[in-house]
Amino acid sequence: MTAFGFVLAGVCVLMACIKADRVRTWRSNLNPSAPDIPDSAFVVARITLLVMAGLVVYANVQVMALSD
């Protein structure tokens, strides 16, 4: 279970590292008529993903300490 948590945290960090231009390109390819996403939305998403990754790592360390 803890391995899954660390993998999930890694995926969150990788998602936070994706550049906004790449996401905009994917989005325009899937739905050309979609409105453009502001840069502030990407900043909020990155902060949220990194906080979630940190919380998952913290919870996993606590679970590992309890299991010892």
C-alpha positions, 0 to 999 in steps of 0.5 A, a space after each residue: 500500500 505504501 508503494 502505491 502512495 509513493 508512486 501516486 506522489 511521483 505521478 503528481 510531481 510529474 504532472 506538476 512539471 508538465 509545461 503549460 504550452 504542452 497542455 494548451 497544445 493537447 487541449 487545442 487538438 482535442 477541442 479547438 473551440 475550448 477557451 484558453 486557460 489562464 496562466 494563473 490556473 496552471 500555477 494553482 494546479 501546480 501548487 495543488 499537485 505538489 501539496 497533494 504529493 507532499 501530503 501523500 509522502 507524509 502519510 506514507 511515512 507515518 504509516 511506515 512508522 506505525 507498521 514498525 
